[in-house]
């Protein structure tokens, strides 16, 4: 990126308005000159250089480059970042009362001349301002921003602290927290970034060990501090939370689409110990009518024991004698194989000598392989920052690729143990472990994603890792929340963890369903509630230590009877869920969204409920024995998604109040916003059978909503370039309702390979008080029948008296219209 060309400059020192470069330094920093080049403002000061680069209409990168301190490249921004040209938009530089104004189309940066300081304005509204800006000392550097009294601050990445992070001081050092429950201040995936209720994000582009102090030490100061690293930050603003997130993700990178099978069910545990056990487990899923799309092999695929084998990077042929045959057999059943890999190469592993020979490992201060002891044995660490080390590491992935492995699970990538005196080779120079620790998983994900895509250019990579940095989503990273305790305490914080990560671009964050660590006996209620919640999170992956099986097929019939409908519901909801994936890749919109994301007056502190897409409010059951759940609803009408499950009248609730929603064992509270469309399909054994040729669309109609729209996104589920090449379709649904009529239209635009030529739409309309007096489908009139199933109708309508649903069947090729006469 262009600002990296000034790597000879060093970290800018500003503290309390002075320059503590030396004992003589006592003058406030002031501006020598300014120059606007394209959309970057270059500022020379008495302490060094500052560049302010417009990244989009409401985002800038601010890069302080003082004299004498080397800079790392940006990790938060893509390496090929191109600044917007003057053809896209223009910026202006004008004089201001105390200095200058750098004006973007929708954001102003005010530059105070002396002492030098930056503020950020949107119109006449002050969003944020540096308190003293950058400070640098020998082993400490960072930024200070002033906090406003009424400001709520989110951020910091994975923590269990509550949604509002103000008042906390948080370590910025990715670190495993085994068996966490309801409190954690340091976890697997930290983010040096904050999001404010004032509608801005600040992301500090620094990968070093440090702290994020959000009004803890000083209640009106946000302080980012690090032991070393790059002295820059990204500032994004917007009119509301949704705008802020989209602007931020547009500059840090949008998530490429995962393969559609990644949204299906996984068979996973710690771990399958043989080829036969793996095959038998999948056969059990099929025999017991549980859909499944992938099987994940934990560390026993390369060794018989937990310790001593990490780094073999090859099959244990005693327990997995014919891996290619196994993978092919699983594939014939629609099941994809995912392997765990770790970046540690044990001195006892079969690849140790090769790693040393190829100089693939991080070095000690004598430039020999840095070895150390940790839980799994004596080890070295692959230097993923070194291109030559990547070449060596990738050779093993490539061989497994050729055998048919479909996806990669990167574990322990904080790294779990990372001695501070380790040296990594980055851009022909060596840097210390502490300076780039938080980018290790990020760089590992980049290696796997980019090389996998190059090797299989027609397939979407699958990359699941538990640690990374700002922007890791652009490498397809699917993170999870680590080794959570298998308890109600472990389930309780999962929504908070997911929402905090999703707001910064990590949309596929998810939990080990059922909990991973510990547990003495099987808790069927806990397991069921976690599996129910999982339907409405981005990835559906039960995973746990094997002494209590995480797979539903190994539990009793009563548990299976409760869980099976939810696993199938996950598949029924694929059209809706996959549309969320496409929206995320197109616009950066999270899949799981805090309530304030959709409803500006919602309490920013809430994590008891969240929005799954635009339409569905989900409130997981996170305590034992709950018979009903009190939920504070946003304004509007809210339908009970499970209201028709027992052919009883659909329930709905008036919003703007606290309502009590029953929580029988077979349901969790899922409420659908009036006016919404929810597209679904029939359940299937796996996504190989997925098709929208028959599409069941639920519309939740109410006379309080006069008009509503919904867009379903659809492609082949495989093409990594479908968005780039516009190889996808949109199915648009619109409704118009008044006292006398309800009119619904559907239309199709776009094309992709093997798209259905036409679709049969089964439209279920909820919320009618009685059968309409007349119905038109594509201008043909019908009377609703009540003595046959809609499935027997090629075109027509069926009124279900018990549930008071109208079911309409019609054909959608390019357009489809449904008109109902509601006059009585």
Secondary structure, DSSP 8 states (H G I E B T S, - for coil): -GGGGGTTSB----BTTB-TTSTT--S---EEEEEEETTEEEEEESSEEEEEEEEETTEEEEEEEETT------SSS-TT-----TTT---EEEEETTEEEEE-SS-EEEEETTTTEEEEEETTEEEEEEEEEEEEETTEEEEEEE--TT--EEEEES-BS-S--TTEEEEES----TTB-S-BSS-S-EEEEEEETTTEEEEE---SSEEEEESSSSTTEEEEEESS---EEEEEE-SSHHHHHHHHHHHH-------GGGGSBEEE-B---SHHHHHHHHHHHHHTT----EEEE-GGGS-SSSSS-TT--S--TTTSTTHHHHHHHHHHTT-EEEEEEESEEETTSTTHHHHHHTT-B-B-TTSSB--EEETTEEEEEB-TTSHHHHHHHHHHHHHHHHTT--EEEEESTTTSS--TT-EEEETTEEEEHHHHGGGHHHHHHHHHHHHHHHHSTTS---EEES---TTGGGGTEE-B--SBBSSHHHHHTHHHHHHHHHTTT-TT-B--BT-SB--SS--HHHHHHHHHHHTTSS-B-B--BTTS--SGGGS-HHHHHHHHHHHHHHHHTHHHHHHHHHHHHHH---SEE-HHHH-TTS-TT--S-EEETTTEEEE---STT-SEEEEE--SSEEEETTTTTTS----EEESSSEEEEE--TT--EEEEETT-EEEE----SSGGG---SEEEEEEE--TT--EEEEEEEE--S--TTTTTTT--EEEEEEEEE-SSEEEEEEEEEE--TT--SSEEEEEEEE--SS--SEEEETTEEE--BSSS-GGG-SSEEEEETTTTEEEEEEEESSEEEEEEE---
